[in-house]
Each structure stands twice: as structure tokens, then as C-alpha cells.
Amino acid sequence: MTFQRSRLLGRVVPVLVIVASAGCNDQEPTDTDPGLYTLRLDHYETTEPPGPLDIANETLMLPLGRGAVEQELTREAPGDLVVAYTRIGCDIDDLEGHIGSASDEISAGPFVRLREISIEQVSTGVADQTCFSYRSRDGSWHAQIAPTSVDDDGEIETSTLVLDADEVDAVAIFLPTYTEVTGITYRLDDH
């Protein structure tokens, strides 16, 4: 290789590296959180156009840490989500007697550490009537827990419960008598 070619390559290669690395940055940065699960329910119903999950006296139950971290659920493809007609709210003392048979649809395990769960509902001013319960390793459901925060942006109300519950495999979400659910997110930690 001649000296001229060597000098030319010495100038071209760094430019190619800079151009190539600039091309790699064209994508939006991703904030992947391996412990965050998102269930989209805003197109759940079979109406035209598809609408959010309609709730009428129902409780939502779901196993934790199963399936893809992002899921778009529908009435025809509900995944592991159980929509159970229970007619109970946040003021029931004996959960086992009211949701026992419906929760049998959720097999036990895997057991995880639940850090946070949120549910999004179409704004109607009743999201504060939402509460949560979780099932521990011994199979018992813990008393309903009120959300630690309720945020309303005028269109969507988000009820969030921040907690540190270990050895949990499922959650139940008790909702206002009538509401529309657009999504559920929850955060898990590895053991």
C-alpha cells in the first residue's frame, strides 16, 4: 500500500465510523424495564369501533409474571385475565367467600415480589372506589387495599398502589359498579 492510500484510508475510516455511529442513533431510546408488565384493554370490547373493557359488577383477577410483558387483550383473546361477576366492592371482609371459585381459574405460581400496580379507567370521578388484593403463597387473599394515589387527567383516571409484597402470584382488582378499564400495569422484582 502506498503512502497516499494509507493517508486516504486514515481520513476515510474515521469519517465512516462517525457516519455509521450517527446512523445507529436514529432510533428513539428505549426505556425497557424487565419488571414492568402492561396489559392494554382500550380495544377489549367487540363494539365498532372497539372500546375499553366494560365493567358491570365485576372483579378483575390476573396471575402475575406470566406471558409477554406487553399484551393487547380483547374479549376474544383475554389472555390470563379473569373478569368475574362478583358484585363486591372494597367493603367486603370475607374475600375468600366471594371470589374463591373465580380465583380457582388462576393456577398457583410463579411467586414474585409485587412492587406496584395501576389500573386506568375512563374518567367518571369514581376511581377512588377501586381497591386491590393479592394472593400469597399459602393461597389466601389479603384484605383489600386502597390505592396510594389516584390521578385524573380529565380523560383517564389512574389508581395506583405502591407496595412491597413478596411471594405473590395473583392480584384482584375491585372496581366501581360500572366503569370502563383501558389498561393495567404492574411492576415486579426478581427474587
N, C-alpha and C positions, 0 to 999 in steps of 0.2 A: 504494500500500500504506500502510495506516495505521501509526502508531507502535506500537499494540498488537500488530498482526500481526507487525511486524518484531521486536519483543521476544520474541514467542512463537516465531517461527522461529529466533531466535537461541538459544533454550533447547532447542528440539526437535532441531535439526540436529546439535549436538554429541552429544546423547544417542543419536540414531540411528547416528552414526558409531561411537560406543563399542560399542553393541549389535551392529552389523554386524561390527566387527572382532573382537569376542569370539566371534561365531559362526564366524569363519574359523579360530579356534584349536581347534575341536572335534576336528580330526583329529590323529592321532598324528604327531609329527615323523618325517620320513623321512630316513634316512641313505643316500642314494643315492651310490654310488661307481661312476662310469662305467667304472672299470678292473676291477671285481670281477665275475667270472663264477661262477655257481652252477649245478651240474648235480645235480639231485635223483635219486637212484637207489633210494630206500627203497620204492618201489612198482614196481620194474622187472620182477619175475617175474610170471608169469600164474597163480600159485597163488591159492587162496582162503583167507584174504584175500591180496592182492598183497604180496609180500615183497621184500626187498632183492636186489640183483644177486648171484647165487651165482657164486663163482669156484672153478674146479677146474682148476689148472694153466694158468691164463690170464693174459695180459698185457693191460692196457688201454692203448689209444692214442687220442689225440684231437688234432685240429687246434686251434689257439688263435685266439681273437678272431673266431670265426665264429658266426653265429646269435644268438639272443636272449641277453641277459646272465643271465637266469634260465630254466632249462629243466627240465621234469619228463620224464625219459626212461623208456621202457618197452621190453620185449623186442620189441613190435610197432612201436614208434616210437623207435629208439635214437639218432636224430639223427646226428651225425657220430662218435659213439663207436664204436670198433672193439674188440671183445672177441675176442682172438686166442689160440687154443690153441697155446702155445709151450713149455710145460714148462720154463721157465727162471726162475731166481730172481735174486738180487742178486750172484751169484758168477761170472757169465759174463764173460769178457774180450772175446769177439768178438760184439758185438751185431748187427752187420750180417748175419752168417751165420745168426743165429737169428730176427731179426724183419724181415729185409729184405723178404720177399714180403708179409707182413702190413702193413707200413708203406706199401707201394705203394698201398693203399686210400686213403691220405691224400694228396691233391694238395698241391703246394707253395704256400706263401704264404697269407695275407699274413704278413709278418715283423714281429714285435713284440718288446718288451722284457718278459721274464718276471721278475716280482719275487718271486712266492710261489705255491706250490701245496700244497694239502692234500687228503687223502683220509680219509674217515670209514669205519670198519669196525666191525661188531658186535664188542664186546669178547670176545676169546678169549685175550688175552695174547701174540699173535704179531705185532702191528703193527710191532714193531721189525725184522721181516723184510721190510718194504716199502722200496722204493727207487725212484728216479726217473731218467729220462734225457730229454734234449731233442734235437730235430733242428735243426741250424743251416742257414744259407742254402746252404752247399755240399752239403747233403743227408746229411751224416754225423750219426750218433747219437753223443752223448757218453757216456762211461762212466757207469755207474750211480752215483748219488749218494744217500747215506743221508739220512734226514730230519734236520733240525736240531732237531726236537723231536717227542716222542710223548706225547700227553696221553690219559689214560684216566679217564672219569668213572664207570666201573663198567658202563656200557651201551654207550658208543661210544668207540672209540679213534681219535684223530685224529693222523695222521702229517703233519707239515708240513715243507716245505723252503723256506727263505728264501734267495734268491739274486738275482743281477743278471746275467741272461743276455740279451744283445742279439741281434737278428737270428735269432729263434727262430720256428718255425711249427708245431711239434707237440711233444707230450710222450708218453712211455711210462711206465707205472706198473707195476712188477714187484711182485707180491703174494705173501703166503704161499700155499702149495699150495692150501689150502682156506680160504676166508673169505667174508664177506658184506659188500658195499660199499653204504653208504647215501648217499654223496654225494661230490662233488669240487668244490672251489672253487679258483680261481686269480686272481691279480692281475696286470694288465698296465699298463705305462706307455705313453703315446704317444711316438712318436719326435720 
